[in-house]
Amino acid sequence: METIALHTRIALGHEADYVREHQKIPEDLDPVLRRAGVHSWRIWRDGRDLFHLVEVEDYRAMRQMLAASPANQRWQEHINQFLEVADSYAGDDTGIEHVWSLPGTGTRP
């Protein structure tokens, strides 16, 4: 299991849109995320900055599977209109670098 942190940024003036659109994701997206190995995906917002925490079996495999998924492609096309930089799922990113964990939590880099 991997825990991956991500950062994205909402386009100016679209904060409420982004939050509204995440009140309920498309019904066909949930099973796709789960088949891709996602156990949980949480998002926090600080102004226009978004911080994601993803618990997933294999992050790179998940990215490849989602890149090929019509349900995810539709969602990305929709949600990316509210973001500063669209996510194409083309890269092989590894998320935000993990620097430190409180000892004893079991989440060391």
N, C-alpha and C positions, 0 to 999 in steps of 0.2 A: 504494500500500500504506500502511495506517495501522498504527501500534503504539499500542494503547490499554491503559492501566493502570486496574485496577478494585480496589475494596476492598469486601469483605463481612465479616461477622462471624458466627461459629458460635454458636448458642444454648448457654448454659451447660450443661455436662454432655454435649454431643453431639460433642465433638472427635473421639473414636475413630469414631463413626458416620460423620461426614463423610469422614474419611480412608478408611475401609473402603469406602464407597459409590463412591469415586473410583478404587478399584483397577481397576475395569473399568466403563466407562460402557455404557449400552444399545447393542446393535449397530445399531439403527436411528437412533441419534443422530449417530454419526460421519459418515455420508454427508450428513445434513442440515446439519451444521456446515460441511462442505466445500463443499456447493452454495451455502451462504450466503456463501462467500468467505473462510472462516477458513483460514489457512495454519498457524497454531499457536496453542495456548491452554495456557499454563503457570500453575500455581497454587502459591504458597508460603504456608506457615502459620507464624505466630508466636503461640503460645497460641491464642486464639480469633479472631485477626485473619487474614484471608485476603487475599492480594495476587495479582491475576491480571494476566498480561501476554498480550494478544491481538494477534496479527498478522493483519490482515483487510483485504480489498480496500476495503470501504466499511462502516464500523461501523454507521451509522444504517440502511443497507439490510439489514445482517445482523440487527439487532434487529427490524426489521419482519418479515423473513422467518421468524425464529425464533418471533415472537409468533403467527404463523399456522400453525406446524408442530405437528401432533398429537404427533409424537415428542418435541419440545421441551416441549410443554405437559405431557405425562406426566412427563418428567424433572423439570421445575420443581416440579410438584406433589409429587413424591417427595422431591427434595433440599431443598426449602424448609422441610420439617419440621425440618431440622437447623440452620436459619439464624435469626438474630435478626429480620431483616427479609426478607420474601419479595420476590423480584424478579418483577414483573408484566409486564415488557417493555412497559409502557404509556408510559413517558416517552421523552424524546429526549435522554437524558444523553450526555455526551461523555467520561466517565471522569474519572480523576484528572488534575488540571492538571499538565502537564509543565513543570518549572521549570528544569532544568539538565541538560546532558549533557557528558561529557568531550570537549573539542575533538578533532576528527578522527574521531569515531565515526560521523559522518553522520546522527545522530539529533537534530538541533536542532529546537526548537519552531517 
